[in-house]
Amino acid sequence: MVLDRLRCRVNRDLVVMHKDKEQILSKLKPVVNNNRQWEAFSSYIDVLIEQQHKALEQSDNNILMHRSQGAIATLRKLKMLREEVNGI
């Protein structure tokens, strides 16, 4: 009984989170569909990725290497934002 209520609560939370995500993504459509703005944003992300690659190459500290790897992964995900927003 308690487990069923917990599952129901988790499912409701997931549905709400999905709706919230969809609303946020729909608000981003004007940004990602404006080629001029998107190209500028994408170029900026490329610069940040390049900086993180340099930091990764020069680092001798495992923690800093992992941080750079995480930053690069996050920045690459941001570059895929246009496809996510447009459902491609």
BABABA-784033 format. One record per residue (C-alpha): y, z, x; residue in one letter. Coordinates in steps of 0.001 Angstrom, whole numbers, padded with zeros to 6 digits, always signed. Layout:
N
YZXa;...
This chain:
88
+000000+000000+000000m;+002457+000985+002734v;+001357-001995+004824l;+001964-004362+001885d;+005489-002993+001414r;+006150-003382+005131l;+004941-006996+005074r;+007098-007725+002040c;+010134-006218+003763r;+009502-008217+006946v;+009121-011439+004958n;+012386-010798+003092r;+014146-010098+006381d;+012840-013365+007841l;+014035-015323+004803v;+017501-013777+005090v;+017624-014504+008823m;+016629-018135+008197h;+019342-018551+005556k;+021919-016994+007885d;+020872-019332+010689k;+021150-022364+008416e;+024637-021318+007308q;+025788-020862+010891i;+024322-024198+011965l;+026038-025989+009071s;+029385-024517+010170k;+028830-026006+013645l;+028437-029587+012366k;+032112-030521+012822p;+031970-029494+016491v;+028712-031181+017424v;+029457-034357+015471n;+032860-034868+017078n;+031912-036967+020112n;+035047-036104+022078r;+034605-032359+021633q;+030863-032523+022204w;+031187-034529+025422e;+033738-032058+026791a;+031526-029119+025846f;+028436-030794+027298s;+030238-031552+030560s;+031339-027942+030814y;+027757-026785+030316i;+026648-029170+033090d;+029171-027556+035456v;+027876-024103+034560l;+024264-025206+035115i;+025231-026600+038508e;+026870-023284+039440q;+023739-021393+038437q;+021568-023771+040481h;+023712-023060+043542k;+023488-019322+042917a;+019722-019652+042528l;+019349-021615+045759e;+021456-019156+047749q;+020013-015964+046328s;+017594-013778+048239d;+017436-011181+045461n;+014677-011541+042851n;+016800-010014+040096i;+019648-012465+040703l;+017168-015352+040797m;+015748-014337+037438h;+019239-014003+035988r;+020135-017491+037166s;+016915-018885+035742q;+017646-017220+032404g;+021211-018516+032418a;+020019-022052+033124i;+017467-021838+030296a;+020135-020599+027881t;+022626-023274+028919l;+019993-025987+028471r;+019299-024633+024988k;+023007-024916+024219l;+022881-028562+025287k;+020254-029071+022580m;+022514-027544+019926l;+023575-030931+018565r;+019964-031874+017850e;+019265-028487+016281e;+022325-028633+014024v;+021584-032188+012908n;+017874-031512+012495g;+016770-034159+014981i;
